Amino acid sequence: MPQDTQALNQARNLFGDQQELWLFGYGSLIFKVDFPYIERRPATIYNWTRKFWQGSHDHRGTPQSPGRVATLVEQPGAVCLGMAYRVTPAVFDHLDHREKNGYLRFTTELHFSADPTTDTVKSGAPVQGLVYIASADNAAFLGPTSELEIARHVAASEGPSGPNDEYVLHLADALRELGADDPHVYAIADYLRNDFS
């Protein structure tokens, strides 16, 4: 798969005739919301886990020295907590550009906690949504290594959107606020905060 996935995403009509749909964010979409949305709610997807296995040539690194950013990897029994946004299809022009470095849109089932203050989703009922995933067959995929090696890589990386460590630390803080259980992200953030000691 090519590194720049904008054309592939624009050719994938996953919206049908929907005027509104849900988008699941599990990485920078949790803490850097630069798109309009109608509503946002914490949500969970199952059998996927968040990993810093994707290269970033355009935001948190450069083509010569890519940083590392989050993607999702299939793992039976895993639970991934993130943030869901109810949006219109118009936001995907911007998001396809933002997520162009190896990410494709996929459909996924989102699960919300019961929330009596909203009537857009029945309490506990799953809904279909979209998620951007950079799979192992994309040209920017860096793959697995230890959390310590990922932290060392991240500490040495920077791109047009800023230092790579900023991404990890913002994500770790956002996940802690959500009450997410994510040992992978927290371990990398702890190494970065403690200068690898």
Secondary structure, 3 states (H helix, E strand, C coil): CCCECHHHHHHCCCCCCCCCEEEEECCHHHHCCCCCCCEEEEEEEEEEEEEEEEEECCCCCCCCCCEEEEEEEEEEEEEEEEEEEEECCCHHHHHHHHCCECCEEEEEEEEECCCCCCCCCCCCCCEEEEEEECCCCCCCECCCCCHHHHHHHHHCCEECCEEHHHHHHHHHHHHHHHCCCCHHHHHHHHHHHCCCC
